[in-house]
Amino acid sequence: MKRAEARDVSPTAPSQADPVVGVVIGAGGGIGAALVQALEASRRYDRVIGLGRNSDPPLDLHDEASVAAAVAYAASAGDLRLVIHAAGVLHGPGMAPEKSLSRIDPAALAEAFAINATGPALVMKHVLPRLPRRGRCVFAALSARVGSIGDNRLGGWYAYRASKAALNQLVRTAAIELARRNPEALCVALHPGTVATALSAPFVGDDPKAQSPETAAGKLLAVLDALPAGANGGFFDAEGRTVPW
């Protein structure tokens, strides 16, 4: 898994009493870095903050104290109007997508859940209460279509599928709670599609459908911009279509 590096950028837009802040968690990964660049280029945010394991402060999904400290740092910069969780793991040392039940490894399964489900849950635990109580604000977590139970026709990839399915349930449940605090807030899961990144490199090959991280980031941000208030708790692909649970 490619770990995120922190970026903290102050666009040249005029400062406001309550600066508008955009945050990307997993900013050192392919999609995460592209999201940071796109948010910077948009100049819609007074500050764009990238967080990850190598941040200052660091955000390590295995360490809740670091998650709390990094989120507090970001929240101190102003109003958190957009937070995107773009960190995830599919493969790594001793970890690869399983083709059959016989390949399931408890340690790999635990790591997949730690990064793809428990980690984002901790991020939501500390981010959602810090979102503004009024006005539109968005928390989005990058999930994957293979985490859809209804869309599962091929099987395999047990740890990744299960951990992303767990993430989807966590997002859906957190969205219900968030709506009680701010009816205009959105908490959603996004499927970015096939993207040419380090996470997907061993499996993409020469797939003509593979997008560049920059293309994927642009699509995801466009989807978030277009989502209505009623989209809270939903699961959407990079074209804005609803993905089945």
C-alpha positions in Angstrom: 0.0 0.0 0.0 1.3 3.4 -0.9 1.2 5.6 2.1 -0.1 9.2 2.0 2.1 12.2 2.4 0.7 15.5 3.9 0.1 18.5 1.8 -1.2 21.8 3.2 -2.0 24.5 0.6 -3.4 27.9 1.0 -4.9 29.1 -2.3 -4.8 32.8 -3.2 -8.5 33.3 -2.8 -9.5 36.0 -0.3 -9.5 34.9 3.3 -12.8 34.6 5.1 -13.8 34.8 8.8 -14.4 31.0 8.6 -12.0 29.6 6.0 -13.4 26.9 3.8 -11.3 23.7 4.2 -11.1 20.6 2.0 -9.3 17.5 3.3 -8.1 14.4 1.5 -7.0 11.4 3.6 -4.7 9.2 1.7 -3.2 12.1 -0.2 0.0 10.2 -1.2 -1.9 7.6 -3.1 -2.7 7.9 -6.8 -6.3 9.0 -6.5 -5.6 10.9 -3.3 -2.8 13.0 -4.8 -5.0 13.8 -7.9 -7.8 14.8 -5.6 -5.6 17.2 -3.8 -4.4 18.7 -7.1 -7.9 19.1 -8.4 -9.1 20.8 -5.2 -6.2 23.2 -5.3 -6.8 24.0 -8.9 -10.5 24.7 -8.2 -9.6 27.5 -5.8 -12.9 26.8 -4.0 -11.2 26.2 -0.7 -9.1 28.5 1.4 -7.0 25.6 2.5 -6.6 22.1 1.0 -5.0 19.7 3.5 -3.7 16.2 2.6 -3.3 13.7 5.4 -1.7 10.3 5.7 0.8 8.2 7.5 3.6 10.6 6.7 1.7 13.8 7.4 2.7 16.4 10.0 0.7 15.5 12.0 0.6 11.9 10.8 -2.6 10.0 10.3 -2.1 6.3 10.7 -5.3 4.2 10.3 -4.0 1.7 12.8 -3.7 4.3 15.5 -6.8 6.1 16.6 -4.8 8.8 18.6 -3.1 9.8 15.3 -6.5 10.0 13.5 -7.9 12.2 16.3 -4.9 14.5 16.3 -4.8 14.8 12.5 -8.5 15.5 12.2 -8.3 18.1 15.0 -5.4 19.8 13.1 -7.5 20.0 9.9 -10.6 21.3 11.8 -8.6 24.0 13.4 -8.0 25.5 9.9 -11.6 26.4 9.4 -14.9 24.8 8.3 -14.6 21.3 7.0 -16.8 21.5 4.0 -15.3 18.5 2.1 -13.5 15.5 3.5 -12.6 12.6 1.2 -11.2 9.3 2.6 -9.1 7.9 -0.3 -6.9 5.4 1.6 -7.3 1.7 1.0 -5.4 -1.6 0.6 -5.9 -4.4 -1.9 -2.5 -6.2 -1.8 0.9 -6.0 -0.1 3.5 -8.2 1.5 1.8 -11.5 2.4 -1.5 -10.1 1.1 -3.2 -10.7 -2.3 -6.8 -11.1 -3.6 -7.9 -14.6 -2.9 -9.2 -16.7 -5.8 -10.8 -19.3 -3.4 -11.8 -19.9 0.2 -8.7 -22.0 0.6 -6.5 -18.9 0.2 -8.1 -16.9 3.0 -5.4 -15.9 5.6 -6.5 -14.5 9.0 -3.7 -11.9 9.1 -4.5 -10.6 5.6 -8.2 -10.5 6.3 -7.5 -8.5 9.5 -5.3 -6.0 7.7 -7.9 -5.5 5.0 -10.5 -4.7 7.6 -8.1 -2.5 9.5 -7.4 -0.3 6.5 -10.6 -0.5 4.5 -13.3 -0.6 7.2 -12.0 0.1 10.8 -9.7 2.9 9.6 -12.5 4.8 7.8 -14.8 4.2 10.7 -12.3 5.9 13.0 -12.0 8.8 10.6 -15.8 9.2 10.5 -15.9 9.0 14.3 -13.6 12.0 14.5 -14.6 13.9 11.4 -18.4 13.9 11.3 -18.9 15.6 14.7 -16.6 18.4 13.4 -18.5 19.1 10.3 -20.4 22.4 10.3 -23.9 22.1 11.8 -25.4 24.3 9.0 -25.0 24.3 5.3 -23.8 21.8 2.8 -20.8 19.7 3.8 -19.6 16.4 2.5 -17.8 13.3 3.7 -17.0 10.8 1.0 -15.2 7.4 1.3 -13.8 5.7 -1.7 -15.3 2.2 -1.7 -15.4 -0.3 -4.7 -18.1 -1.9 -6.7 -16.7 -5.3 -5.7 -17.9 -4.5 -2.2 -21.5 -4.6 -3.5 -23.2 -7.8 -2.4 -26.0 -7.4 -5.0 -23.5 -7.0 -7.8 -21.2 -9.9 -6.9 -21.3 -12.3 -9.8 -17.7 -13.5 -10.0 -16.8 -14.4 -6.4 -13.2 -14.3 -5.1 -11.4 -11.4 -3.5 -12.8 -12.3 -0.2 -11.0 -9.9 2.1 -11.3 -6.9 -0.2 -15.0 -7.5 -1.0 -15.9 -8.1 2.6 -14.0 -5.1 4.0 -15.5 -2.8 1.4 -19.0 -4.2 2.1 -18.3 -3.4 5.7 -17.2 0.1 4.8 -20.5 0.6 2.8 -22.5 -0.3 5.9 -20.5 1.9 8.1 -21.0 4.9 5.7 -24.7 4.2 5.5 -25.2 4.0 9.2 -23.1 7.1 9.9 -25.1 9.0 7.3 -28.3 8.4 9.3 -26.7 9.8 12.5 -25.1 12.7 10.6 -28.5 13.8 9.2 -29.8 14.3 12.7 -27.0 16.8 13.3 -27.1 18.6 9.9 -29.9 17.7 7.4 -27.8 19.4 4.6 -24.7 17.2 5.2 -23.8 14.3 3.0 -22.0 11.1 3.9 -21.5 8.8 0.9 -19.5 6.0 -0.6 -18.0 6.3 -4.1 -16.8 3.8 -6.6 -14.0 5.4 -8.7 -13.9 2.8 -11.4 -10.8 1.2 -12.7 -7.9 3.6 -12.1 -4.2 3.1 -13.0 -2.7 3.4 -9.5 -0.3 1.4 -7.4 -3.2 -0.3 -5.7 -4.6 -1.7 -9.0 -1.3 -2.0 -11.0 -1.0 -5.9 -10.7 -4.6 -6.3 -12.0 -5.1 -3.6 -14.5 -2.5 -4.5 -17.1 -3.4 -3.0 -20.5 -7.1 -2.6 -19.6 -8.4 0.2 -22.0 -11.0 1.1 -19.4 -8.3 2.1 -16.8 -8.5 5.8 -16.1 -5.7 8.1 -15.1 -5.9 9.3 -11.4 -6.5 12.8 -12.7 -9.5 11.7 -14.8 -10.9 9.7 -11.9 -10.5 12.6 -9.5 -12.3 15.0 -11.8 -15.2 12.6 -12.2 -15.5 12.0 -8.5 -15.5 15.7 -7.6 -18.1 16.3 -10.3 -20.3 13.6 -8.8 -20.1 15.1 -5.4 -20.9 18.5 -6.7 -24.1 17.2 -8.3 -25.4 15.1 -5.5 -28.7 16.4 -4.0 -29.4 16.5 -0.3 -31.4 13.2 -0.6 -28.2 11.4 -1.7 -27.0 11.2 1.9 -26.0 7.6 2.7 -25.8 6.5 -0.9 -23.3 4.6 -2.9 -22.4 6.1 -6.3 -20.0 5.3 -9.2 -17.9 7.9 -11.1 -20.7 8.6 -13.4 -23.1 9.5 -10.6 -25.1 6.2 -10.9 -26.3 4.4 -7.8 -24.4 1.2 -7.1 -26.5 -1.6 -5.5 -25.7 -2.7 -2.0 
